[in-house]
Amino acid sequence: LTDITRDQLTQNISSKSPSKRTWRKTRRKKECEEIL
């Protein structure tokens, strides 16, 4: 993952709880699933 992608994920977690819905909204779903 690039720093930009990590920043976006971090912002999503900060603004909302890291629920499955938040991860689904991200464009790169596969990369998010790999993190989880």
mmCIF file of the N, C-alpha and C atoms, coordinates in Angstrom:
data_MODEL
# 
_entry.id   MODEL 
# 
loop_
_atom_site.group_PDB 
_atom_site.id 
_atom_site.type_symbol 
_atom_site.label_atom_id 
_atom_site.label_alt_id 
_atom_site.label_comp_id 
_atom_site.label_asym_id 
_atom_site.label_entity_id 
_atom_site.label_seq_id 
_atom_site.pdbx_PDB_ins_code 
_atom_site.Cartn_x 
_atom_site.Cartn_y 
_atom_site.Cartn_z 
_atom_site.occupancy 
_atom_site.B_iso_or_equiv 
_atom_site.pdbx_formal_charge 
_atom_site.auth_seq_id 
_atom_site.auth_comp_id 
_atom_site.auth_asym_id 
_atom_site.auth_atom_id 
_atom_site.pdbx_PDB_model_num 
ATOM 1   N N  . LEU A 1 1  ? 0.837   -1.198 0.000  1.00 0.00 ? 1  LEU A N  1 
ATOM 2   C CA . LEU A 1 1  ? 0.000   0.000  0.000  1.00 0.00 ? 1  LEU A CA 1 
ATOM 3   C C  . LEU A 1 1  ? 0.874   1.252  0.000  1.00 0.00 ? 1  LEU A C  1 
ATOM 4   N N  . THR A 1 2  ? 0.403   2.267  -0.679 1.00 0.00 ? 2  THR A N  1 
ATOM 5   C CA . THR A 1 2  ? 1.145   3.527  -0.721 1.00 0.00 ? 2  THR A CA 1 
ATOM 6   C C  . THR A 1 2  ? 0.803   4.371  0.498  1.00 0.00 ? 2  THR A C  1 
ATOM 7   N N  . ASP A 1 3  ? 1.613   5.364  0.778  1.00 0.00 ? 3  ASP A N  1 
ATOM 8   C CA . ASP A 1 3  ? 1.366   6.233  1.928  1.00 0.00 ? 3  ASP A CA 1 
ATOM 9   C C  . ASP A 1 3  ? 0.019   6.933  1.786  1.00 0.00 ? 3  ASP A C  1 
ATOM 10  N N  . ILE A 1 4  ? -0.327  7.295  0.547  1.00 0.00 ? 4  ILE A N  1 
ATOM 11  C CA . ILE A 1 4  ? -1.599  7.989  0.322  1.00 0.00 ? 4  ILE A CA 1 
ATOM 12  C C  . ILE A 1 4  ? -2.760  7.083  0.716  1.00 0.00 ? 4  ILE A C  1 
ATOM 13  N N  . THR A 1 5  ? -2.695  5.836  0.301  1.00 0.00 ? 5  THR A N  1 
ATOM 14  C CA . THR A 1 5  ? -3.783  4.906  0.627  1.00 0.00 ? 5  THR A CA 1 
ATOM 15  C C  . THR A 1 5  ? -3.877  4.730  2.136  1.00 0.00 ? 5  THR A C  1 
ATOM 16  N N  . ARG A 1 6  ? -2.736  4.617  2.793  1.00 0.00 ? 6  ARG A N  1 
ATOM 17  C CA . ARG A 1 6  ? -2.743  4.445  4.248  1.00 0.00 ? 6  ARG A CA 1 
ATOM 18  C C  . ARG A 1 6  ? -3.354  5.659  4.920  1.00 0.00 ? 6  ARG A C  1 
ATOM 19  N N  . ASP A 1 7  ? -3.029  6.840  4.414  1.00 0.00 ? 7  ASP A N  1 
ATOM 20  C CA . ASP A 1 7  ? -3.586  8.063  4.994  1.00 0.00 ? 7  ASP A CA 1 
ATOM 21  C C  . ASP A 1 7  ? -5.101  8.075  4.862  1.00 0.00 ? 7  ASP A C  1 
ATOM 22  N N  . GLN A 1 8  ? -5.587  7.659  3.698  1.00 0.00 ? 8  GLN A N  1 
ATOM 23  C CA . GLN A 1 8  ? -7.034  7.652  3.474  1.00 0.00 ? 8  GLN A CA 1 
ATOM 24  C C  . GLN A 1 8  ? -7.708  6.678  4.436  1.00 0.00 ? 8  GLN A C  1 
ATOM 25  N N  . LEU A 1 9  ? -7.110  5.513  4.616  1.00 0.00 ? 9  LEU A N  1 
ATOM 26  C CA . LEU A 1 9  ? -7.689  4.526  5.526  1.00 0.00 ? 9  LEU A CA 1 
ATOM 27  C C  . LEU A 1 9  ? -7.659  5.060  6.951  1.00 0.00 ? 9  LEU A C  1 
ATOM 28  N N  . THR A 1 10 ? -6.567  5.731  7.303  1.00 0.00 ? 10 THR A N  1 
ATOM 29  C CA . THR A 1 10 ? -6.451  6.287  8.649  1.00 0.00 ? 10 THR A CA 1 
ATOM 30  C C  . THR A 1 10 ? -7.528  7.333  8.886  1.00 0.00 ? 10 THR A C  1 
ATOM 31  N N  . GLN A 1 11 ? -7.782  8.168  7.889  1.00 0.00 ? 11 GLN A N  1 
ATOM 32  C CA . GLN A 1 11 ? -8.813  9.205  8.026  1.00 0.00 ? 11 GLN A CA 1 
ATOM 33  C C  . GLN A 1 11 ? -10.186 8.564  8.196  1.00 0.00 ? 11 GLN A C  1 
ATOM 34  N N  . ASN A 1 12 ? -10.434 7.492  7.452  1.00 0.00 ? 12 ASN A N  1 
ATOM 35  C CA . ASN A 1 12 ? -11.725 6.817  7.565  1.00 0.00 ? 12 ASN A CA 1 
ATOM 36  C C  . ASN A 1 12 ? -11.906 6.257  8.971  1.00 0.00 ? 12 ASN A C  1 
ATOM 37  N N  . ILE A 1 13 ? -10.834 5.695  9.529  1.00 0.00 ? 13 ILE A N  1 
ATOM 38  C CA . ILE A 1 13 ? -10.918 5.132  10.878 1.00 0.00 ? 13 ILE A CA 1 
ATOM 39  C C  . ILE A 1 13 ? -11.111 6.254  11.894 1.00 0.00 ? 13 ILE A C  1 
ATOM 40  N N  . SER A 1 14 ? -10.443 7.374  11.672 1.00 0.00 ? 14 SER A N  1 
ATOM 41  C CA . SER A 1 14 ? -10.534 8.490  12.611 1.00 0.00 ? 14 SER A CA 1 
ATOM 42  C C  . SER A 1 14 ? -11.942 9.086  12.602 1.00 0.00 ? 14 SER A C  1 
ATOM 43  N N  . SER A 1 15 ? -12.497 9.280  11.408 1.00 0.00 ? 15 SER A N  1 
ATOM 44  C CA . SER A 1 15 ? -13.809 9.910  11.307 1.00 0.00 ? 15 SER A CA 1 
ATOM 45  C C  . SER A 1 15 ? -14.914 8.944  11.710 1.00 0.00 ? 15 SER A C  1 
ATOM 46  N N  . LYS A 1 16 ? -14.746 7.671  11.345 1.00 0.00 ? 16 LYS A N  1 
ATOM 47  C CA . LYS A 1 16 ? -15.774 6.678  11.685 1.00 0.00 ? 16 LYS A CA 1 
ATOM 48  C C  . LYS A 1 16 ? -15.116 5.446  12.284 1.00 0.00 ? 16 LYS A C  1 
ATOM 49  N N  . SER A 1 17 ? -15.877 4.710  13.051 1.00 0.00 ? 17 SER A N  1 
ATOM 50  C CA . SER A 1 17 ? -15.328 3.480  13.611 1.00 0.00 ? 17 SER A CA 1 
ATOM 51  C C  . SER A 1 17 ? -14.979 2.519  12.479 1.00 0.00 ? 17 SER A C  1 
ATOM 52  N N  . PRO A 1 18 ? -13.899 1.752  12.615 1.00 0.00 ? 18 PRO A N  1 
ATOM 53  C CA . PRO A 1 18 ? -13.455 0.839  11.547 1.00 0.00 ? 18 PRO A CA 1 
ATOM 54  C C  . PRO A 1 18 ? -14.413 -0.320 11.356 1.00 0.00 ? 18 PRO A C  1 
ATOM 55  N N  . SER A 1 19 ? -15.600 0.001  10.882 1.00 0.00 ? 19 SER A N  1 
ATOM 56  C CA . SER A 1 19 ? -16.586 -1.053 10.644 1.00 0.00 ? 19 SER A CA 1 
ATOM 57  C C  . SER A 1 19 ? -16.439 -1.591 9.231  1.00 0.00 ? 19 SER A C  1 
ATOM 58  N N  . LYS A 1 20 ? -17.083 -2.700 8.966  1.00 0.00 ? 20 LYS A N  1 
ATOM 59  C CA . LYS A 1 20 ? -16.986 -3.300 7.634  1.00 0.00 ? 20 LYS A CA 1 
ATOM 60  C C  . LYS A 1 20 ? -17.544 -2.347 6.583  1.00 0.00 ? 20 LYS A C  1 
ATOM 61  N N  . ARG A 1 21 ? -18.558 -1.578 6.950  1.00 0.00 ? 21 ARG A N  1 
ATOM 62  C CA . ARG A 1 21 ? -19.153 -0.648 5.980  1.00 0.00 ? 21 ARG A CA 1 
ATOM 63  C C  . ARG A 1 21 ? -18.118 0.367  5.507  1.00 0.00 ? 21 ARG A C  1 
ATOM 64  N N  . THR A 1 22 ? -17.317 0.879  6.427  1.00 0.00 ? 22 THR A N  1 
ATOM 65  C CA . THR A 1 22 ? -16.305 1.877  6.060  1.00 0.00 ? 22 THR A CA 1 
ATOM 66  C C  . THR A 1 22 ? -15.317 1.281  5.082  1.00 0.00 ? 22 THR A C  1 
ATOM 67  N N  . TRP A 1 23 ? -14.888 0.031  5.330  1.00 0.00 ? 23 TRP A N  1 
ATOM 68  C CA . TRP A 1 23 ? -13.915 -0.600 4.439  1.00 0.00 ? 23 TRP A CA 1 
ATOM 69  C C  . TRP A 1 23 ? -14.539 -0.832 3.075  1.00 0.00 ? 23 TRP A C  1 
ATOM 70  N N  . ARG A 1 24 ? -15.807 -1.188 3.033  1.00 0.00 ? 24 ARG A N  1 
ATOM 71  C CA . ARG A 1 24 ? -16.467 -1.460 1.751  1.00 0.00 ? 24 ARG A CA 1 
ATOM 72  C C  . ARG A 1 24 ? -16.538 -0.203 0.898  1.00 0.00 ? 24 ARG A C  1 
ATOM 73  N N  . LYS A 1 25 ? -16.645 0.948  1.540  1.00 0.00 ? 25 LYS A N  1 
ATOM 74  C CA . LYS A 1 25 ? -16.762 2.203  0.789  1.00 0.00 ? 25 LYS A CA 1 
ATOM 75  C C  . LYS A 1 25 ? -15.466 2.530  0.053  1.00 0.00 ? 25 LYS A C  1 
ATOM 76  N N  . THR A 1 26 ? -14.348 2.035  0.567  1.00 0.00 ? 26 THR A N  1 
ATOM 77  C CA . THR A 1 26 ? -13.076 2.337  -0.085 1.00 0.00 ? 26 THR A CA 1 
ATOM 78  C C  . THR A 1 26 ? -13.025 1.695  -1.456 1.00 0.00 ? 26 THR A C  1 
ATOM 79  N N  . ARG A 1 27 ? -12.351 2.364  -2.386 1.00 0.00 ? 27 ARG A N  1 
ATOM 80  C CA . ARG A 1 27 ? -12.314 1.872  -3.762 1.00 0.00 ? 27 ARG A CA 1 
ATOM 81  C C  . ARG A 1 27 ? -11.529 0.569  -3.858 1.00 0.00 ? 27 ARG A C  1 
ATOM 82  N N  . ARG A 1 28 ? -10.407 0.491  -3.151 1.00 0.00 ? 28 ARG A N  1 
ATOM 83  C CA . ARG A 1 28 ? -9.572  -0.713 -3.222 1.00 0.00 ? 28 ARG A CA 1 
ATOM 84  C C  . ARG A 1 28 ? -9.996  -1.678 -2.127 1.00 0.00 ? 28 ARG A C  1 
ATOM 85  N N  . LYS A 1 29 ? -11.036 -2.436 -2.395 1.00 0.00 ? 29 LYS A N  1 
ATOM 86  C CA . LYS A 1 29 ? -11.592 -3.346 -1.392 1.00 0.00 ? 29 LYS A CA 1 
ATOM 87  C C  . LYS A 1 29 ? -10.618 -4.478 -1.073 1.00 0.00 ? 29 LYS A C  1 
ATOM 88  N N  . LYS A 1 30 ? -9.971  -5.012 -2.093 1.00 0.00 ? 30 LYS A N  1 
ATOM 89  C CA . LYS A 1 30 ? -9.071  -6.156 -1.886 1.00 0.00 ? 30 LYS A CA 1 
ATOM 90  C C  . LYS A 1 30 ? -7.941  -5.793 -0.934 1.00 0.00 ? 30 LYS A C  1 
ATOM 91  N N  . GLU A 1 31 ? -7.338  -4.615 -1.127 1.00 0.00 ? 31 GLU A N  1 
ATOM 92  C CA . GLU A 1 31 ? -6.224  -4.209 -0.273 1.00 0.00 ? 31 GLU A CA 1 
ATOM 93  C C  . GLU A 1 31 ? -6.698  -4.031 1.170  1.00 0.00 ? 31 GLU A C  1 
ATOM 94  N N  . CYS A 1 32 ? -7.898  -3.530 1.338  1.00 0.00 ? 32 CYS A N  1 
ATOM 95  C CA . CYS A 1 32 ? -8.437  -3.333 2.682  1.00 0.00 ? 32 CYS A CA 1 
ATOM 96  C C  . CYS A 1 32 ? -8.636  -4.681 3.357  1.00 0.00 ? 32 CYS A C  1 
ATOM 97  N N  . GLU A 1 33 ? -9.139  -5.657 2.607  1.00 0.00 ? 33 GLU A N  1 
ATOM 98  C CA . GLU A 1 33 ? -9.365  -6.982 3.181  1.00 0.00 ? 33 GLU A CA 1 
ATOM 99  C C  . GLU A 1 33 ? -8.037  -7.603 3.599  1.00 0.00 ? 33 GLU A C  1 
ATOM 100 N N  . GLU A 1 34 ? -6.971  -7.323 2.825  1.00 0.00 ? 34 GLU A N  1 
ATOM 101 C CA . GLU A 1 34 ? -5.659  -7.876 3.171  1.00 0.00 ? 34 GLU A CA 1 
ATOM 102 C C  . GLU A 1 34 ? -5.180  -7.308 4.503  1.00 0.00 ? 34 GLU A C  1 
ATOM 103 N N  . ILE A 1 35 ? -5.464  -6.032 4.751  1.00 0.00 ? 35 ILE A N  1 
ATOM 104 C CA . ILE A 1 35 ? -5.057  -5.393 6.006  1.00 0.00 ? 35 ILE A CA 1 
ATOM 105 C C  . ILE A 1 35 ? -5.798  -6.049 7.168  1.00 0.00 ? 35 ILE A C  1 
ATOM 106 N N  . LEU A 1 36 ? -7.090  -6.267 6.995  1.00 0.00 ? 36 LEU A N  1 
ATOM 107 C CA . LEU A 1 36 ? -7.888  -6.880 8.052  1.00 0.00 ? 36 LEU A CA 1 
ATOM 108 C C  . LEU A 1 36 ? -7.497  -8.331 8.204  1.00 0.00 ? 36 LEU A C  1 
# 
